[in-house]
Amino acid sequence: MESIPLGHVERLPGDPGTAAASIWNSGRSVRRLAGNAALLIALSGCSLIEPYVRPTPPVAERFENANVAATQESPAVAPIAWNQFFGDPGLCGLLAQAEANNRGLRIAMQRVAEARALYGIQRAEQLPGIGLGAYGSRGRVPADLSITGRSYVAAQYQATLNLSAWELDFWGRVRNLKDAALEAYLASDEARRAVQVALVAQVANTYLAERELDERVAIARRTVATREEAHRILARRYEVGSASRLDAAQAEILLNQARAELTVLARLREQNHNALVLLVGTPLAPAERPLSQVEAGFVRELATGLTSNVLHDRPDVLAAEHRLKAAHANIGAARAAFFPRITLTAGLGSASAELEGLFGSGSQVWSFLPSLSLPIFDAGRTRANLDLAEVRRNAAVADYEQVIQGAFREVADALAERRWLAEQIDVQRASLAAQTERARLADLRYRNGAASYLEVLDAERDRFAAEQALVQTRRALLASAVNLYAALGGGVASSSETKDERR
């Protein structure tokens, strides 16, 4: 890379003229330089990059089971904030605390601020940087170094406004770098939105898990109380000789099984509460609320639509697309490196041999130094930089397509959950009713001497398992609505509403 100065003109102090003329000339020079700078900015509008075209998503156009969980009048997901989607006041309070206190979200927000600052730095490269400089020097020249043979004292004072190495962006290199920085900033903001949506889903699912465990603990406690009474009766009957030792031992086994299950559930509930505290980011007082108290009106229904176009509003998809656009812009910057780079350096001010004459008559000084650098031989470095930019763009395309495919699967999985879990609950309710009737009949047969207590033991064990499984499936159905909401990109305002402001 060779740098070639195009010209250098400088006016030195000492020219004749009055102070008023000097001020007028200075103002005229400033206006001339400003007009030239504006003209050069207008001329630097060329770009060497092709128009951006969004890749065709490599997924099906329509979802299966698309409208299973929604009515025709149900709203689309994008406009719904979490405080409108969730109807449970307890959960909404936790989500508000999580948005204020979650450390992972804070880290994501600081990364957005970092990307915004980097974008501001790159954007400033498009405009000239003007600074004020002032200096003074004074020194003695000895006689043997003086051309007059006599020593003398030399002094110089100068104050100027300086334009330092401003690049004229004829080929769009600086503008493409600015666009790449902007897309990187927008990608980081969408990544922050993705973190927020994930946080909403995690808090909601952890909250549901706590409600599920509350109900399962309540069922286990009722079961323990019932089996304690059965064990007490059988132990007493064994003491008076109206029941066998085997029956009493089997009743004790059934009781200990319920007690063991209760301890397991209590441990899981405490661990789940600890996970909820971590997500919310602040201590929480434990509160027991069974799942049945929050099921009604827990979430709103969603109109998921019939096409995969809804995926384009997901924050992770938007972030991948912004990364693709940044890589696309970098190709333009790499292509511009093959062309000459022109920079301007200029100064305008006043200079004098005496400090008191710095702004006096005839002290005006100015300089103008354009330079051109043209790549001649760089051992293929510029070509390799372009190849690197194109490879990164191709990788960004593949990344975008992979994110789209992952998003499609998440939505499809959530829709499948909504459909099949609803049917599974109906089957499990019927199964629980049958198990309850079986347990009643087994107890009646035992009391009438038509069956052993082992039959009662098996029936009670199966009924308890059916009760627990039904609660788990009910929680899974509510969680599938949460997962569908997150998979469609819900949780925060749509990025399209604020994108113009961020630019």
N, C-alpha and C positions, 0 to 999 in steps of 0.2 A: 504494500500500500504506500503510494507516494503522495506527499502533500505538496501542492504547488500554490504559492501565494499569487493572487490575481492582481493585486495592486495595493499601494500604501501611499496615502496622501496625508500630510500633517502640516498644520499651520502653526508657526511658532509665535510666541509673544513678541511685542515690539512693533507691530504694524501701526501705522498712523491711524487716527480716528478718535472721535470723542467718546465719552462713556455712554452717552445715549445711543450712538451708532453701534457700539459694541453690544449693548443689551439687545438692540433690534436684530443685529446679525445673529446673535446667539439664539434668539427666539425663532428666527427664520430657519436656522440650521436644524433646530429641534423639530420644527414642523416638517421640514424636508425629509429628515430621517424617519419620522413617524409615518409620513406618507409612503415612503419607499418600503418600510417594514410591512405596512398594510397591503401594499401591492404584492410583495413577495409571499405573504401569507395566503393571499387569494390565488396566486399562481401555483402554490404547492398543494394541488388537489388531485394529483394522479395516484392511482393505486394499481398494483400488479397482482391482485388477488381476484379469483373468480367469485361470483355471487354465491353466498351460502345456500345450500339446499339441504333440508332436513332429510336424513336417511329414512327409507321406508321401513316401518317397524316389522321385524321378522316374526310376527305373531298373527293369529287368526283375527279376523275382523270382528267376530262376535263371540261373546261368552256363552257357554252353556249354563243353564239354570239362571239366566241373567235377572229375571224378574220374579224369582220364587219368593223372595222375602220382602217385596215392596209392592205397593199399589201404584196405579197409574198416576195418582195425584201426589205421590211422595216426592219431596224435593231432591234435587241433585246434591251430591256430597260437598262440592267445592265451597258453596256459600255458607255452610253450617260450621260455626265455631263450636268448640267442645261444650261450652256452657249452654248452647242451644240443643246439642245432640243428646247429652246426658241429662236425665230427669231426676237423678238422685241427689239431694242437697249435700249429703255427706261426701259423696265422691267429688262433686263440684268444689267443695271447700278444700279437699286434698289436692285437686289439680291446681287450684289457685296458689296454694302454698308451694307446690312443686315448681311451678313456673318462677316463683320468687326465690326459691332456695336451692334448687337442684344444682349441684356443682358441675355436672356434665354439661348442662345447658349454659351455664356461665362460661365455661371454657369455649363452647361453640360460638357464643356471642363475642368473646374477645378475639377469636380467629376471624370473625367477620370484620371487626374493627381493624385488625391488622391488614386484611386484604383491601379494605377501603383506603387505608393510609398508603399502601403500595400503589393503588390505582391513582391516588392524588399526586404521588411523586411522578409517575409516568405521564400523567396528563399534563403536568407542568412543563414537560419537555417540549410540548408543541409551541409554547409561547416563549418569546425572548426574555432572558433574565437581565434585568438592569440593576446595577449596584452603584453606590457612591464610594469613590475612592479619594483619599487625600494623603499626601505625603510631603515631607520636607527634608532637605539635605543641606549640609553646610560643611565645607572642608577646606583645608589649606594646601596649596600646591607649592612645593619648594622651588627655589630658583633654578636648580639644575634640571628640573622637569618642565619648566615653563618655557614656552617658545619666545617669550620676551626677555628671558634671562633674569627676571625678577619674580620673587615669590608673590603670591596673591591668595586671597580667600574667596572661594566660589560658593554660591548658595543658589538653591532652586526650591520653589514651593509650587505645588500643583493640586488642584481639586477638580475631579472629573466625574461625570456620569458614564458608566462603562457598560457596553453590551458585550458579553463574553461568549464567544464560540457558539452562536445560535445556528442550528442546522436548518437550512431551507429544505423542507420536506417535499421535494419535487416528486419522489417516487412512492410516497406513502409509508416509508419505513417507520417513522416516529408515530404516525397515526395508527398503523397496524399494531405496534407495540402497546399503544394506549388502549386499543380495542381488546387486545389479549389480556391486559391487566384488568379492564372492566369486566370481561367475561369471567376471569378468575375470581373477582370480587363477588359477582352475581352467583357464581357456583358455590362460594363459601356461604353466602346468605341462604341459598337453597339447602345446603348441607345443615345449616343451623335449623331451618324449618323441618328437615327430616329428623333431626335430633328431638325437636319439640314434639312432632307427631309420634315418634317412637316413645317418648316419655309419657305422653297422654295414654297410649295403649298399655304401656307397662304399669302405670299407676292404676288404670281401670281394671286390668286383669288381676293385679295383685290384690286390689280391693275386693274383687269378686271371689278370689281364692280365700280371702279371710272370711267373707260372708258364708261361703260354702263350708269352711271348717267350723264356723260357729254353729251352723245347723247340724253338721255331722256330730259335733261334740254334744249338742243337745240331745240328739237321737241316742247316742251312746250312753249318756247319763240316764235317760229314761229306761233304756234297756238294762243297764246295771241295776237300777232300782227295782225293776220288774223281776229280774233274775235273783236278786237278793231275797225278795219275798218268796219266790218259788223254792229257793234253796232252804230258807228257814222253815217253810212248811214241810218239805220232804225230810229235812233233818229231824224235825219233831215227830213226824210219822214213823221214821226209822227208830227213834227212841222208844216209841210206844208199841212198836212191832207191827205196824200196819203198812210199812213199806220196806223194801229191801235196801241193803247197804249199797248195792250197785246204783239204784235210782238216786240215792243221796249223793254218791260220788259223781254221777253224770251231771246232776244239777250244779255241783260245785265246779266241775269243768266248764260248763256253759257260762257260769258267773265269771270265772277267771278269764275266759276268752273275751268277754265284754269289757272287763276291767283293763286288760292288756290293750285292746283296741282304743279305749278311751285315753290311755297314756300316750299312745302313738299319735292320736289326733291332737292332743293338747300340745305335744312337742312340735308338730307340724304347724299348728296355729301360731305358736310363739315365734318360730323361725320365719313364718310368712310375715308376721307383724314387724319383725326386724328388717326384712327386705323392704316393706312399705315405708318404714322410717328412713331408710337410706335413699329411696327414690324421692320422697317428699323433702328431705334435707333438713328436717327439724323434728324434735321429739314429739311423739303422739301418745295420747292417753288411749289405752286399749278400750274398745267398746264392743260388746257382744250384740250383734244383730244378725239373726239367721237370714239365709238367702231368700226365704219366702217373703220377708218384709221389704225387699228392694226389687223384686222381679217385676212387679207391675209398673209400667212406665219408666223402666230403667233407661231405655234408649228410644230414639225415634227410628222409624223405618226409613230406608234409603232407596231412592230410585237409581239403580246402578246403570241403567241404560243398556243398550244392546250391542254397542261397538266398543272396541278397545281404545277409542280416542280419549276416553276418560283417563287413561294412563298418562297422557301428556301433562296433566296438572299435578302429578305426584312430584314432591320436592326432589327426590333422588333422581328421577328421570330428568327434571329440569336442570339439576346440577350436572348430570352427565352431558346434557346438551350444551350447557355453557362451557364445559371443559372442551367439548368438541369445537365450539366456535373459537375458543382461545387458540387451540391448535391450528385451526384454519387461518386465523389472523397471523400467526407466527410464520406461516408459509409466505405471506405477502412481505413480511419484514425480511425474510431470508432471500427472497427474490430481489428486493430492492438493494441488497448488498452488492449485487453485480454492477450497479450503476454508480456514476460519480456522486460523491457526497460533498455538498457545498456548505460551508459555515461562514458566518460573519462575526467579526470582532470590530467594535467601534468604540469611540470615546468622544466626549464633548465636555469642555470645562474651561478652566482658567489656570494660567501658570505665570509665575513672576520670579525674578531673582531676589525680590524683597517681600517679606511677609505682608507688609502694609500695602503693597501694590498688587496683591493676589487678584483682587476683583476690580482693579483699576482700568483705565482706558488702554485699549490695545492689548489686553492680556488674554484674549480668547485663544483656545487651542482645541483642535479636534483631530481625530484620526479615523481612518476607515480601512479595514484590512480584510477583504474576503479571501477565502482559500478553498481550494478544490483538492479532494483526494480521490484517486482512481485506482481500483485494484488492477495490477498488471500481472504479478505472479505471486501466488500464496500457497503453492504446492497442493492445490485442490481443497483448501480449507473452506472457501466460500461455497463450493459445490457440495462438500460434505455437510455443511450446515443446512443447506436446502434439503438434501436427502434426509437428514435427521428430522427436520420439521415435517416432511411428508410422511415419514414412518410414524412419528408421534400422532399425526392426524389420523392415519389409518388405525392405529391402536385406539385412539379416542372413538372412532366409529364403532369398532368392535366392542368397546366398553359400553357405549350408549346402547347398542343392540342387546348386549347381555343384561343391562339394567332393565330394559323394556321387557325382555323375556322373564326375568325374575319377578317383575311387577305383575305381569300377566298371570304367572302361576299363583302368586299370593292372592290375587283377586279370585281366581278360579277355585283355589282351595277354600277360601272363605265362603264362597257361594255354595260349594259342595257341602261344607259343614252346616250351613244354614238349612239346606234341604234335608240332609240325612239325619242330623241330630233331632230335628223336629219329629221325624218319623220314629226315631229311636226312643224318644221320650214317651210317645204313645204306647209303644210296645212294652217299655219298662213299667209304665203305670199299670197296664193290664197284668204284667207278670207279678208286680208287687201285690195287687189285689188277689191274685191266685195264691201267692205264697202266704198271705195273711189268712185266707180261708183254709189253706192246708194246715197252718199252725193251729188254728182254732179247732179243726176237726181232729188233729192228732192229740191235742190236749183233752178233748172230749172222749176220744177212744181210750186214752190212758186212764182217765178218771173212772170209766166204766169197765176197766180191766180187759179191754179188747186189744190193747197194744202195749208194748214196753215203752219205757221212758226214752229209749234211744230214738224212737220215731219222733217224739217231741223235740229231742235235742237237735236232730237233723232239720226239722221244720223251722225251729227258732233261728238256727244258724243261717239258713238260706234266706229267711225273711229279713234278718238284720243286714245281710250282704246286699239284698235287693234294695233296701231303703238307702243304704250308703251309695250304691251305684246310681240310683235315680237322682240324688242330690248332685252328684258329680256331673251327670249329663245335663241337668238343668243349668248348672254353672257354665258348662262348655257351650251351650246354646247362646247364652248371653255373651260369652267371650267371643263367639264367632261374629256377633254383630260389631263388637269392638274391633276385631281384626279386619273385618270388611271396611269399616270406617277408616282405619289407618291405611289399609291397602289402597284405598281410593284417594289417598292424599289429604284426608280431612284433618281437622285439629286446629288449624290456624288460618288466617286470611289468605286468600289466593295471591300468589306472587304477581299476577298480572295487574293487581290493583295498585301496587306500590313500585312496579318496575321503573316507571317513568320518573318517579321521585328519586330513586337511587341513581339514575343516570345523571 
